[in-house]
Amino acid sequence: MKDEGRAAGGLDPVHDRAPQQRARWGRRSPYGFPRHDGAQGGVHQSDPTYAALDLGTNNCRLLVARPIGDSFRVIDAFSRIIRLGEGVSTSGRISDAAIDRAVAALAICRDKMRNRGVTRARLIATEACRAAANGAEFRARIADEVGLELEIIDRETEAVLAATGCTPLIDPHAAVGVVTLAERHGGHQVTPEIYAAMIAEVAALVDGFVAEHGGLGDGHIHLLGTSGTVTTIAGVHLELRRYERRRVDGCWMVDDEVTRVIERLLAWSYEDRVANACIGAERADLVLAGCAILDAIRRAFPCQRLRVADRGLREGMLVQLMREDGVWSGDGSTP
């Protein structure tokens, strides 16, 4: 899969890395110089520009956006699979190789934010940094080498941001992820027995959540899935020759359709999964672990419909930042 947003603004040439005074995220620009808009050829200092960066267990993702009307317009984006959490479940540490991949990806994100003259940003790290013994050390290295101050958020904050990012799709969290699960059980050759064991491991966590918080109530209820596994399932269901966000984001799937796609993926070989344009080599060993997590959730919270969202933490951060600034209709209303 290609890096997201290559055509949107490009990257600056090699930057001078002289030491800069860092501002705390959520205030003014962390770079201390005005925005240069390549499309206009001028300098614009009046319009606020926001950035949201999500450094997850598997991906490094960035969105840069400006408020428009009662929503926002994405002006630049980046996404790269870096597998930051690779090996954390066994060693308890983020590996040197994973750190190097993160440094390279985050340097690109820094340059994009600088190029777009970001005035407010929130940069978060999730499960890999929470779980790793060297998470704080990793965060310090990123600050020193890349000049970005990462915020390691807890699971509750992560869930709130994911839900906030999907607010327009809502109709009026357990400590396990695909990388960890695939490493524990294997992701290349997944037999029905291995798949059942994955579901059982996740179900134990989900059942604990249900026992504490209760199951589904009565009324008009559907599941909402964000990014990763559910968007892959939707792409396979839609028989896309290449992944198309505009067709996936916001689409509906009924329960039987989800089941059929998962059964299909289980029947495929690793090579078959690699060959599918919506999966590819970067996700082929992770997708069935993601399906097992989804299946455990579907069993605990049975619903007839699933809505698919190709959005999540980044959008949630953008919404929260813009709410705080009251950019929508001058009163902090939400899109």
C-alpha positions as CSV (number, residue, x, y, z in Angstrom):
1,M,0.0,0.0,0.0
2,K,1.3,3.4,-0.9
3,D,1.9,6.3,1.5
4,E,-1.2,8.4,1.8
5,G,-1.3,12.0,0.5
6,R,1.8,11.9,-1.8
7,A,0.2,14.2,-4.3
8,A,-1.2,16.7,-1.8
9,G,1.5,19.3,-1.4
10,G,4.6,17.1,-1.5
11,L,7.5,17.5,1.0
12,D,9.9,20.3,1.6
13,P,13.5,19.7,0.4
14,V,16.1,18.9,3.0
15,H,15.4,21.0,6.1
16,D,17.8,22.8,8.4
17,R,17.7,20.9,11.7
18,A,18.9,23.7,13.9
19,P,17.5,23.5,17.4
20,Q,14.1,25.1,17.8
21,Q,12.2,26.1,20.9
22,R,9.3,23.7,21.2
23,A,5.8,25.0,22.0
24,R,3.3,22.8,23.9
25,W,0.9,21.1,21.5
26,G,-2.5,22.7,21.3
27,R,-1.2,26.3,21.3
28,R,0.4,28.1,18.4
29,S,2.5,26.7,15.6
30,P,5.3,24.4,16.8
31,Y,7.5,25.7,14.1
32,G,7.4,29.5,14.6
33,F,7.1,30.6,11.0
34,P,4.2,31.4,8.7
35,R,2.5,29.0,6.4
36,H,3.5,28.8,2.7
37,D,0.8,27.5,0.5
38,G,2.3,26.1,-2.7
39,A,-0.9,26.3,-4.6
40,Q,-1.3,30.1,-4.0
41,G,2.4,30.9,-3.9
42,G,1.8,33.3,-1.0
43,V,2.0,33.4,2.8
44,H,-1.3,33.1,4.7
45,Q,-1.4,33.7,8.5
46,S,-5.1,34.3,9.1
47,D,-6.6,30.9,8.5
48,P,-6.0,28.3,11.3
49,T,-4.5,25.0,10.1
50,Y,-4.8,21.9,12.3
51,A,-2.9,18.6,12.4
52,A,-3.7,15.3,14.0
53,L,-1.2,12.5,14.2
54,D,-1.9,8.9,15.4
55,L,1.1,6.7,16.1
56,G,-0.5,3.3,16.6
57,T,0.8,-0.3,17.0
58,N,0.7,-0.8,13.2
59,N,0.4,2.5,11.4
60,C,1.7,6.1,11.6
61,R,-1.1,8.4,10.3
62,L,-1.4,12.2,9.8
63,L,-4.2,14.5,8.7
64,V,-3.8,18.2,8.1
65,A,-7.0,20.2,7.8
66,R,-8.6,23.6,7.7
67,P,-12.1,24.3,8.9
68,I,-14.7,25.0,6.2
69,G,-18.4,25.6,6.8
70,D,-19.6,23.3,9.6
71,S,-16.9,20.7,8.9
72,F,-13.2,20.6,7.8
73,R,-11.3,20.1,4.6
74,V,-8.2,17.8,4.6
75,I,-5.4,19.5,2.8
76,D,-2.7,16.9,3.4
77,A,-2.4,13.4,4.7
78,F,0.1,10.6,5.3
79,S,-0.2,7.0,6.3
80,R,2.5,4.3,6.6
81,I,2.6,0.9,8.1
82,I,5.6,0.9,10.5
83,R,4.6,-2.0,12.9
84,L,5.8,-0.1,16.0
85,G,4.3,-2.9,18.2
86,E,6.2,-5.7,16.5
87,G,7.7,-7.9,19.2
88,V,6.4,-5.9,22.1
89,S,4.2,-8.8,23.3
90,T,7.2,-11.0,23.7
91,S,10.1,-8.7,24.6
92,G,8.1,-6.0,26.3
93,R,10.1,-3.4,24.4
94,I,9.8,-1.4,21.1
95,S,12.6,-2.8,18.9
96,D,15.4,-0.7,17.4
97,A,14.2,-1.5,13.9
98,A,10.6,-0.4,14.8
99,I,12.0,2.8,16.3
100,D,14.0,3.5,13.1
101,R,10.8,3.0,11.0
102,A,8.9,5.4,13.3
103,V,11.6,8.1,13.2
104,A,11.6,8.0,9.3
105,A,7.7,8.2,9.2
106,L,7.5,10.9,11.8
107,A,10.1,13.0,10.1
108,I,7.9,13.0,7.0
109,C,4.9,14.1,9.2
110,R,7.0,16.9,10.7
111,D,7.9,18.2,7.3
112,K,4.3,18.1,6.1
113,M,3.1,20.0,9.1
114,R,5.9,22.5,8.6
115,N,5.1,22.8,4.9
116,R,1.4,23.5,5.7
117,G,2.1,26.0,8.5
118,V,0.2,24.1,11.2
119,T,-1.1,26.4,14.0
120,R,-2.5,23.7,16.3
121,A,-1.8,20.0,16.5
122,R,-2.2,17.0,18.7
123,L,0.2,14.1,18.3
124,I,-0.8,10.9,20.1
125,A,0.8,7.4,20.6
126,T,-1.4,4.4,21.6
127,E,-1.0,0.8,22.7
128,A,2.6,0.1,21.7
129,C,3.9,3.0,23.7
130,R,1.6,2.3,26.6
131,A,2.7,-1.3,26.8
132,A,6.4,-1.1,26.1
133,A,8.9,-0.7,29.0
134,N,10.9,1.7,26.8
135,G,7.8,3.8,25.8
136,A,9.1,6.9,27.6
137,E,12.6,6.4,26.2
138,F,11.1,6.1,22.7
139,R,9.1,9.3,23.2
140,A,12.2,11.2,24.4
141,R,14.1,10.0,21.3
142,I,11.4,11.2,19.0
143,A,11.5,14.6,20.7
144,D,15.3,14.9,20.3
145,E,15.6,13.5,16.8
146,V,12.4,14.6,15.1
147,G,11.3,17.5,17.3
148,L,7.8,16.2,17.9
149,E,6.3,15.8,21.4
150,L,4.2,12.7,21.5
151,E,1.3,12.3,24.0
152,I,0.8,8.7,25.1
153,I,-3.0,8.4,25.7
154,D,-4.9,5.9,27.8
155,R,-7.5,3.5,26.3
156,E,-10.4,5.6,27.5
157,T,-9.1,8.6,25.6
158,E,-8.4,6.5,22.6
159,A,-12.0,5.2,22.5
160,V,-13.5,8.7,22.9
161,L,-11.4,10.0,20.1
162,A,-12.4,7.2,17.8
163,A,-16.0,7.7,18.5
164,T,-15.7,11.5,18.1
165,G,-14.1,11.1,14.7
166,C,-17.1,9.0,13.6
167,T,-19.7,11.3,15.0
168,P,-21.2,12.1,11.5
169,L,-21.8,8.3,10.9
170,I,-23.5,7.5,14.2
171,D,-27.3,6.9,13.6
172,P,-29.9,8.9,16.1
173,H,-11.8,-1.4,24.8
174,A,-9.9,-4.1,25.3
175,A,-6.0,-4.2,25.5
176,V,-5.5,-6.4,22.4
177,G,-4.7,-5.5,18.8
178,V,-4.1,-7.2,15.5
179,V,-0.3,-7.1,15.7
180,T,-0.2,-8.6,19.2
181,L,-2.8,-11.3,18.4
182,A,-1.1,-12.3,15.1
183,E,2.2,-12.6,16.8
184,R,0.8,-14.8,19.5
185,H,-1.1,-17.2,17.2
186,G,0.6,-16.7,13.7
187,G,-0.9,-14.8,10.8
188,H,0.4,-16.6,7.7
189,Q,-1.2,-20.0,7.9
190,V,-4.4,-19.6,9.9
191,T,-6.4,-22.8,10.4
192,P,-10.0,-22.9,11.8
193,E,-8.5,-24.1,15.1
194,I,-6.1,-21.2,15.3
195,Y,-8.8,-18.7,14.3
196,A,-11.1,-20.1,17.1
197,A,-8.3,-19.7,19.6
198,M,-7.9,-16.1,18.6
199,I,-11.6,-15.5,19.1
200,A,-11.5,-17.2,22.5
201,E,-8.7,-15.0,23.7
202,V,-10.4,-11.8,22.7
203,A,-13.8,-13.0,23.9
204,A,-12.4,-13.4,27.4
205,L,-11.6,-9.7,27.4
206,V,-14.9,-8.6,25.8
207,D,-16.9,-10.8,28.2
208,G,-15.2,-8.9,31.1
209,F,-16.3,-5.6,29.6
210,V,-19.9,-6.9,29.2
211,A,-20.0,-8.1,32.8
212,E,-18.9,-4.7,34.0
213,H,-20.9,-2.4,31.7
214,G,-23.7,-4.6,30.4
215,G,-24.7,-5.7,26.9
216,L,-26.9,-4.0,24.3
217,G,-30.1,-2.4,25.3
218,D,-33.3,-2.3,23.3
219,G,-33.9,0.0,20.4
220,H,-32.4,0.8,17.0
221,I,-28.7,-0.3,17.4
222,H,-25.9,-1.0,15.0
223,L,-22.2,-1.6,15.2
224,L,-19.8,1.1,14.0
225,G,-16.3,-0.1,12.9
226,T,-13.4,2.3,12.3
227,S,-10.4,1.8,10.0
228,G,-8.2,-1.3,9.7
229,T,-10.0,-4.6,9.6
230,V,-13.6,-3.4,8.9
231,T,-12.5,-1.2,5.9
232,T,-10.6,-4.2,4.5
233,I,-13.6,-6.4,4.9
234,A,-15.7,-3.8,3.2
235,G,-13.3,-3.5,0.3
236,V,-13.3,-7.3,-0.2
237,H,-17.1,-7.3,0.0
238,L,-17.4,-4.6,-2.6
239,E,-14.9,-6.5,-4.9
240,L,-12.8,-3.3,-5.3
241,R,-9.9,-3.6,-7.8
242,R,-8.1,-1.1,-5.6
243,Y,-9.0,0.4,-2.3
244,E,-11.4,3.4,-2.7
245,R,-12.1,5.3,0.5
246,R,-15.1,7.2,-1.0
247,R,-16.9,3.9,-1.5
248,V,-15.9,2.3,1.8
249,D,-16.3,5.2,4.3
250,G,-19.9,5.2,5.5
251,C,-21.0,2.0,3.7
252,W,-23.4,-0.5,5.4
253,M,-23.0,-4.2,5.7
254,V,-25.5,-6.7,7.1
255,D,-24.4,-9.4,9.5
256,D,-24.5,-12.2,6.9
257,E,-22.3,-10.2,4.5
258,V,-19.6,-9.8,7.2
259,T,-19.7,-13.5,7.9
260,R,-19.4,-14.4,4.2
261,V,-16.3,-12.2,3.8
262,I,-14.6,-13.6,6.9
263,E,-15.3,-17.2,5.7
264,R,-13.9,-16.3,2.4
265,L,-10.7,-14.8,3.9
266,L,-10.3,-18.0,6.1
267,A,-10.5,-20.1,2.9
268,W,-7.8,-18.0,1.2
269,S,-4.1,-18.8,1.4
270,Y,-1.6,-16.2,2.6
271,E,-0.7,-15.7,-1.0
272,D,-4.3,-15.1,-1.9
273,R,-4.6,-12.4,0.7
274,V,-1.4,-10.8,-0.5
275,A,-2.8,-10.7,-4.0
276,N,-6.0,-8.9,-3.0
277,A,-5.7,-5.1,-3.6
278,C,-7.5,-4.2,-0.4
279,I,-5.2,-6.3,1.7
280,G,-1.7,-6.6,0.2
281,A,1.5,-7.9,1.7
282,E,1.5,-5.3,4.5
283,R,-1.8,-6.6,6.0
284,A,-2.0,-10.2,4.8
285,D,-0.7,-11.6,8.1
286,L,-2.8,-9.3,10.2
287,V,-6.3,-9.3,8.6
288,L,-7.5,-12.6,10.1
289,A,-6.4,-11.5,13.6
290,G,-8.5,-8.4,13.0
291,C,-11.4,-10.6,11.9
292,A,-11.2,-12.6,15.1
293,I,-11.4,-9.5,17.2
294,L,-14.5,-8.4,15.2
295,D,-16.1,-11.8,15.5
296,A,-15.6,-11.8,19.3
297,I,-17.3,-8.4,19.4
298,R,-20.1,-9.5,17.1
299,R,-20.9,-12.4,19.3
300,A,-21.0,-10.3,22.5
301,F,-23.0,-7.5,20.8
302,P,-25.1,-9.1,18.1
303,C,-26.4,-6.6,15.6
304,Q,-27.9,-7.0,12.1
305,R,-26.0,-4.1,10.6
306,L,-22.4,-2.8,10.7
307,R,-21.5,0.7,9.5
308,V,-17.9,1.0,8.2
309,A,-15.9,4.2,8.8
310,D,-12.6,5.0,7.2
311,R,-11.9,7.5,9.9
312,G,-11.1,7.5,13.5
313,L,-8.5,9.0,16.0
314,R,-7.2,11.6,13.6
315,E,-10.6,12.9,12.8
316,G,-11.6,12.8,16.4
317,M,-8.6,15.0,17.3
318,L,-9.4,17.5,14.6
319,V,-13.0,17.7,15.7
320,Q,-11.9,18.3,19.4
321,L,-9.4,20.9,18.5
322,M,-11.8,22.8,16.3
323,R,-14.6,22.6,18.9
324,E,-12.2,24.1,21.5
325,D,-11.5,27.0,19.1
326,G,-15.2,27.4,18.3
327,V,-14.5,27.5,14.5
328,W,-17.9,26.2,13.5
329,S,-20.4,29.1,13.3
330,G,-18.4,30.8,16.0
331,D,-20.0,28.8,18.8
332,G,-18.1,25.5,19.0
333,S,-20.8,23.5,17.2
334,T,-19.8,20.2,15.7
335,P,-20.0,18.9,12.2
